[in-house]
Amino acid sequence: MFAELERKIEQKRDEGIEVISLGIGDPDTPTFRYVVEAMREAVGDPSTHRYPSNRGRPEFRQAFADFYRWRFGVEIDAVDEVIPAIGAKECIYNLCFAFLDPGDVALASDPGYPVYTAGPALAGAEAELLPLVPALGFVPDLDAIPAEKLQRARLLFINYPNNPTGAVVPDGFFERVVELAREHEILVVHDNAYSETTFDGYVAPSFLATPGAKEVGVEVFSLSKGYNMTGWRCAAILGNAAAIKSYWRLKTNVDSGLFEAVQLAGAAALRGPRSEVEEMSSIYQGRRDLVIDALGAIGVEVEPPKGTIYVWAPVPEGHSSASFAELVLEEAAVVVSPGSMYGPSGEGFFRISLTTPDLQLTEAVSRMRAHLS
Ligand SMILES: Cc1ncc(COP(=O)(O)O)c(C=O)c1O
């Protein structure tokens, strides 16, 4: 399916047609200037030039502890409850190797970020898919997980605000997750990639603010999306000290840590003015409204998401995810992601990313209005 989409995109480009991609979730706006300045300074500091320690610089760990206190009301011990990760993707992948053996199960949202299933498979374990459906607000039905899978489950991946559905966590869900994890001795991994990108006054919580969460889980906090830093590979894992130690022990055999200049720039990002982060949310909110409006005009009704950089929408009657993505490409020369890319429960949906500059996004939605109404 994807090869066919790729072929059609190439063909259009060869015909001289400007194809606009609303596919990839990679912020189009540069990293905030104060972060770039902090990086310039850090690169000039010879203390950042040697092998980093996988434990991270004290400045990095303390910046995270302070950020978690003021932003989420969560106390983090800067000595043993936080270490750097080379992006959330690395962290999630390596957690699979630290915690899963053949025969073990990882519980993974479906649709979901692909590493939740690829990581367990590469580690020789199994991913058990937990469907996210609109009727349940895109949270998994924890009571529907087969007992046999729960018995073998070692990891549970969750992610709110959620990619690809844009859903935010409903009241009480994190509490249920803590109960389940306690009962079945599962390590919860909350992938917090989007908490800083929220709309309409919504403020996203940390999983670690849930009573008991630190006993059963970790949170991976990435600076990629909220701080326009996808290329920098800057994230941290926070929470359960024993789990972080296992991850650290694995990492000392795999990589040699996060460039210390990036750690210092990441610390500066977290300590920086809040206005930049808020401005990004307001830009994405404007784009979200533009997209929702245009979708309404072509008969696709969507509840506006309260967070993330995505709009997740049902395909019109009579279409599959792939056939609708093909139609949009054919008629409007616009690329949307077929929902089935994110797992079988994504079938029947498509995803639009809001990380396209305003002018191009406006052009894309006006083409969709013109050719698909
Ligand atoms: C849910 C989720 N987790 C993690 C990532 C990757 O984050 P990082 O750039 O820190 O590896 C993404 C990127 O799209 C994502 O959507």
The ligand as an SDF file (V2000), in Angstrom:
LIG
                    3D

 16 16  0  0  0  0  0  0  0  0999 V2000
    4.0720    9.1490   20.6110 C   0  0  0  0  0  0  0  0  0  0  0  0
    5.4500    9.4340   20.1620 C   0  0  0  0  0  0  0  0  0  0  0  0
    6.4770    9.0320   20.9080 N   0  0  0  0  0  0  0  0  0  0  0  0
    7.7440    9.2710   20.5650 C   0  0  0  0  0  0  0  0  0  0  0  0
    8.0380    9.9380   19.3820 C   0  0  0  0  0  0  0  0  0  0  0  0
    9.4840   10.1580   19.0190 C   0  0  0  0  0  0  0  0  0  0  0  0
   10.0800   11.0550   19.8890 O   0  0  0  0  0  0  0  0  0  0  0  0
   11.6310   11.3480   19.7930 P   0  0  0  0  0  0  0  0  0  0  0  0
   11.8350   12.3390   18.6860 O   0  0  0  0  0  0  0  0  0  0  0  0
   11.9650   11.9200   21.1300 O   0  0  0  0  0  0  0  0  0  0  0  0
   12.3350   10.0640   19.5180 O   0  0  0  0  0  0  0  0  0  0  0  0
    7.0010   10.3520   18.5460 C   0  0  0  0  0  0  0  0  0  0  0  0
    7.2880   10.9970   17.2720 C   0  0  0  0  0  0  0  0  0  0  0  0
    6.4740   11.1200   16.3950 O   0  0  0  0  0  0  0  0  0  0  0  0
    5.6820   10.0990   18.9540 C   0  0  0  0  0  0  0  0  0  0  0  0
    4.6410   10.4750   18.2120 O   0  0  0  0  0  0  0  0  0  0  0  0
  1  2  1  0
  2  3  1  0
  2 15  2  0
  3  4  2  0
  4  5  1  0
  5  6  1  0
  5 12  2  0
  6  7  1  0
  7  8  1  0
  8  9  2  0
  8 10  1  0
  8 11  1  0
 12 13  1  0
 12 15  1  0
 13 14  2  0
 15 16  1  0
M  END
$$$$
